[in-house]
Amino acid sequence: MFLFLISLFTIYLVLVGQRALTFKRRSKRSASKLDLGISSIMLVFSIFMSLYGLYGLLNPFADNILFLVFGGLGIFLTFKNFLFYKNFKELKIAWLLTHLTHMIAALIASITAFIVAGLKLWTIMAWILPSIIGTVYIIYWRLKIKGKIKV
């Protein structure tokens, strides 16, 4: 079940990253129902993962911490996306930063899933190391882009 939810998380990241490109158009006035729907569905799944992880703290079972971490991350990202949908006109390159962040995050999730499920390395380092490296990569590119484009 956990890998199924992680695959939904990865699909969500790719969808939002791809949909962020539509915000580049100057004519776009607001987020579409599709954009809001994608984020709303992910919010529901993230809340489910978080609650399931909390349930796992009371009734210990494997992976309860991972459900909490990915559920919390999903909630955080969906709220950030709702803020982006509301304020995307305020920063000229917000669409690019959102696209970049979500596509790299999808890559991180895919690599993590491959290491854990494909290579069967079920260690804490297999879960955390791709995220650490990927987060540094995201920060690097966000700073590089912000420095080259006047905001």
FENMO-V692299 format. One line per field, one symbol per residue. phi: phi as a letter, one per 40 degrees, with the letter a starting at -180 (. if undefined). psi: psi as a letter, one per 20 degrees, with the letter a starting at -180 (. if undefined). Layout:
BEGIN
phi = ???
psi = ???
END
This chain:
BEGIN
phi = .ccccccccccdcccccccccccccccccaccccdccdcccccccccdccccccdcccbdacgccccccccccccdccccccccccbcccbdbdccccddcccccccdcccccccccccfbcbcccccdccccccccccdccccccccbcc
psi = hghghhhhggggggghgghhhiihphiphrqrhgghgghgghgghggggghhgghhhhnprqjhhhggghgggggghhhhhhgghhkiihphjhgghgggghhhhhgghggghgggggilnmrhhhhhghggghgggggghgggghhhpp.
END
